[in-house]
Amino acid sequence: MLRLGRLCARPLRRHATTNELGLASTRSALSTDITRHASTSTSGSTASKKTPPPLPGKNKAAVSSSSKSALNPKPRASAETATAPPKKVHEPKQPKHGRLTRKARPPRPTKWRKPPPRRIRMRTTLRTARRRVYLSRAFNDPRARVARFRLGFHALHHAEPLRRGRRGRLPSWLRNELAKKGELQTRRTRKRYGRPEISLKRPRRWNMPLPAGVLPAYDEALKLIQKDAWNVQKEAKVMRREVDRLHRVLSGEVEGEKVEGEARTAMEAELEAKREKLHVLDVQSEVNLPEVRWSVANAMADMRIPSHRHLVEQRWRKDGDLDLLMERLHQMKVLPDVLPVLHPSIDLHVTARLMPEHFESLMKRNRFQRRVNTFKEVIPGNYLTPRQTRVPPKLYANVFHTDVRLYTMLLVDPDVPDPENKTYTTFLHWLKPNIPLSATHTGRIPLLNTHTRYIPPHPQRGTPYHRYTLLLLPQPPQPGMKYTRNTEALLTAQQARLTQSILDAAAMEAKRAEEVAKAVGEARVLKGTTGRTPGRPQHPTHPNAALPHPASSEDPLANVVTLSQRIDVPVIPDEQRLHFNVRAFAKQYGLNGAMGGGAHMWREVWDKYVGAVYRYELHKPQPMYGRPPREDPQREAHSAPTRQRYRLGA
C-alpha cells in the first residue's frame, strides 16, 4: 500500500505543479479514488481490477483525465506535438551580488523620446551673461583676478586653468579662440604627468611659502630685503637722471652746451662709467627679491630686465654648464687644434634628433600627444650617431647684450685623415655668416641652411672618433667703433623705435584688410549671396613665419640696427670644403674668439649608415683607412732571402 501510494503520489504532484488550473475539486477526487483502490488490493479479491465508478457532476472529465495522467506520467504525444515541440523560454536568474549580466539586464527602450522643452528663466540668462563676462575678462588678461565662478564641475579662482582649457567644459566660442592662439589643451594634447607648463606665455605668480605671521623671522627678512631694494632703486633713479642729462648734452639737444675735442672724450668716458654703475644698481635693486629669483628659476625670465639677464648669465657661468664646456674643449684638444683661444660669452645649446628606437618608445609613451619633441639636447663631448645628425641640428643661444650684433656660425671636423701628408686636416660641414642676435631673441636660430649648405657628419671607416666643433664667433664692429655701454643703449633705443614702427605699419595693414573683408561681405549680402566660401582652416603660425623666405630677394638685415660689420663670404663649394683653414678664415674676416662668442662639440664614430652620406651627398665612393703595420726588424731579417756560401757537389 505504501509503495502504490508513493507511485501514485509522484505523478500526481508533478501533474499538480504543471497543471495551470490547480483545481481543489480534482485533488479531493483523486485522493478518494486512491484510497478505494488501495483497500480493494489488500482484500485479495479479483474485483480489485475493476475501474472505480466516476463521480457525478462536472468533475467527470477532470477526474478521468487526471487519473490517466497519474497512472501514465508520460502520455503518448500526438502528431502535432511530435512535429513541433514547444520551445523553452530562457529565464535567467538574478545574481545574488554584483551587477547584472548582459542576458539578465532588462531591455532598454530602442526608440529615443525627445525630452520636453526646457523653460529658460531670467535668472539662468543673467548667470550665463555674467559667466561670459568673466570668461572674456580672464581670457584677455591672464593675470586678472576674477570673481569665483563655476565652469563645468570646477570652481575657478583665476584665469590660468581657464586659458589652458583643462578645467570643465569650455564654451564653443572660447574653445575656438584658444585654438586660434594654439593654447587649447585637451585630453589628447596635454601632458598627463609632471609639473604644469610655466613660461612667459603661461605665467604664474609667486606665492609666499609661509603666510604672514607664521614665522616672524621670515617676515622681518622679507621686510629687510624690500627696504634695501627701495633704497637702491632711489639711488638708481638719481643716477638715471644724470645719465639722461649727459646723453642730451653729448647729442646736442641742450642749447648753449656744445662739447668738442678732449672735453667730449672725457664726457663720453664719464657717461660710460655712469652707465656701468647704473647697470649695477638696476641689478642690485631686484636681484635679491624672491619673486624675481622664482621667475628666473621657472623659465619666466624677461631678458629686457637687467636683473633677469644677470641671474640667467650667473646660472650659466656658476652652475657648471660653462665649466663642463671648457673642460671638454681643453681635454679633447679642440682649442689648440681649431682655434688658439676662445672665451665664450653666449650660452649655446644644440639639440639633435633621437635614435629610431628611442623615437618609437617616446611615441608609445606619448601616443596621446600630437606635438612630440623628437630633438633632445646634446651634452658637450657626448657621442652621437650618423643617423642622428643626418638632419641639421637645432641651435639655441642665450645672449646677454640688448643691442643686435652679428655672428658667424661654423661647423668643422678637424679629424679627417690626410694620407698624402700623413696627418689630419679639417672639413667644413656648415657655414652661415651675418646672424643677428640679441638678448630679446627667443627660440632657435632660424634660416641657418641658406648659405653654405649642411653636409651631415661622416666619420671615415678605420679612423678613431671625430670631434665635430660648432663655433659662433662675433663679427667685428664697424671701423672706428667699439662695443660699449653707450653704443649698446643708443642702438637698443633705435632698434626699439624701428620695431615699433614696423608693428604699427603691420597693424594698419591688418585693419585695412579687415575693412576690405567687411565691405566685401556687406556687398555679398546686398547681392543676395549669403553662402559662405569654404576656406582653409586657420592653424597656429610658426614662430619664424614672419621671417622672409630663404629664396626671396628680401634682405633679412633690412630691419636690423646694428653696430657690427657685415661680411661678404662667398658660398664655399663642396670641392673646397676639405683642407678648410679655420684660423685663416677667422683672420681674414676679423673673427676673434677672444672677444666672446659661443662653442659646442660632440663626437661620432663610423657605422654602416655613413655610406649613405657619401652616396647621396658627396657623390663619391666611401674610403676605408687602416693602421699602418708596425716595424719589426727581426721579422724582416728572417723573411729576407739569404745568400748561399756553399753548394753541394762542389
C-alpha angles and dihedrals in degrees: 000000000000092000093049091047091053093047091050095042097056098060089039091057091046091048091048092053096044095043109097094202098056096191118191093212092060092053092052093048093050092050092054091047092053093050092051092049092050093051094051092049094055094050090066096226123139092236091079090090093065118105117249118252114263121250117254122247134027096332093073097096093038093053094047093050093045093049091052092051091047095052094038109036093180106052121197111270120237126232093262093050093048094051098046114026114195116259118238113234113227110236107184118209120242112251117246094226139006128038125315120275122239093261095043094047111106114249117262123227109264097203117078115226119210111238118238116268114274116240110230113214127206090244092059092050092052092048091051092050091048091051091050089055091050092049093049092049092048093046095051096047116034092193096048117124105225128184120270109273137160125248114184105317097334132085112224123207099176141013102258100088089039094056091050092051094228102123123073126319117319124213117258094247091053093046089053092051092049091047092053090054092044093239100113112114120190133178090276100044103039124082115260098210140019133056120319119269111267122184140124089283091050103031126180130201124244112248123200112251089220126034118237114281098025097095114018093195091057092049092050091049091053091049091050092050091048093048092051090049091053092051092050091047090055090052091047090051091056091047091050090056090052091049092051091050093052091046092053091048093052093045092052097243093126112077117230095019110096116162122195140160121007092351090060091049091050092048091050090052090049091050090049091053092047092049090052091051091046089054090052091049092049090053095046093048093064109015095092098046112113094222092054094050091045091052093051092046091051099052095262097114115144106210091202090071114080095218092053092049091049093051093048092050093046091050090054094046101041106030094068106262095107092041092053092049094050091045092055093044092053098038093052093044094241096139099053093041100045105021131004095227137004131181108186117217098167127072100228120190126190126198124193133191120271124250114263094249091049090047092053092051090047091052091049092051093044101034091135092058120088097192106055116171106228093180119084130189118266118225112222111266097015124134122256130184125236089246091060093052096042087103121048114272120240120248127210123184133191107205122190103202122085098214122078116258131178125241137185121224122211132179113189139167112214095184103072109131118243106198094180094061094027092236142084129277138190129260122200112223102170139010134179124163131191099036110169114219135170139159092268092057111113132184129022124329106265134213098023096146097062100091120037104006123241117260113192118243113267114184110201122247114260095024127109122248119311124227109223107198124197116198130188105190124185117240118232121261122253116285112286094014135104137198103253139146090261095054091043093054093044095049092043091057092047092049091050091053092048092048092049092051090051091050092049091051091050091049091051091049092050091048091050091050090050091052091050091050090049092051091049090051092051091049091053091050091051091048091051100245103125095158113122118234110232112238138181116283116259112247127187110271123241117253089244095047092103092058119097119263114261092236094050123101092231114119110240090207095052093100096041124101107202141157093211121106117246114231124207106219115177119229106267111228122227093254092061098047093089115079090022110172110215095186094052091047092051092048093048095054099032098251109159120185091194090068093061137270133138138279141188137170143187137178134237138182132200122277136162094275093066091082090069090062092053092046102044104023108030097026096216137101119279113253124222124207133191139184115271115248116264118249113254112180094185092055092047091051092053094045095049116098114254127217117243113232097188134037129202117251094024 
